[in-house]
C-alpha cells in the first residue's frame, strides 16, 4: 500500500493533448504601422490554442505563461486585456503580444515582429462587453 502512495506522489500531468483550436478571421493587418491591402496579407486566418499560434503557416510555440501587461496603455483603462508571450518558431525566439478587446470593432489583435493582425471573434465567442 505504501509503495502505491509513493508512486502517485511523483506522477505529473504532461502537456495537454489539444483537440480544439480557435480560428480567427483576419480583418486588418498593419506592417510597421501601415495598413496592408488585403491582396498583400500573408494570411487570412490565425489559429491559436493554449500551446501555439499558427500565423501564415508558421507555428509559434508558447514557451511560458503569459506576462499580463498592466500599465497606462493596457488593462488599466479596462478596454482590453493584454498578454505578452515568449514564442519560438524555427529555432528563433520572439515576443507575441495579444490584446483581447472588451468592446469595439475587433475581437483581438496579435502583434508579432513588425505585424499587427486584427481579427474577428471565432465562432461562439464575443467581446467581453457585448
Secondary structure, 3 states (H helix, E strand, C coil): CHHHHHHHHCCCCCCCCCCCCEEEEEEEEEECCEECCHHHCCCCEEEECCCEEEECCEEEEECCCCEEECCCCCHHHCCEEEEEEEEEECCEEEEEEEEEECCCCCCEEEEECCEEEEECCCCCCCCCCC
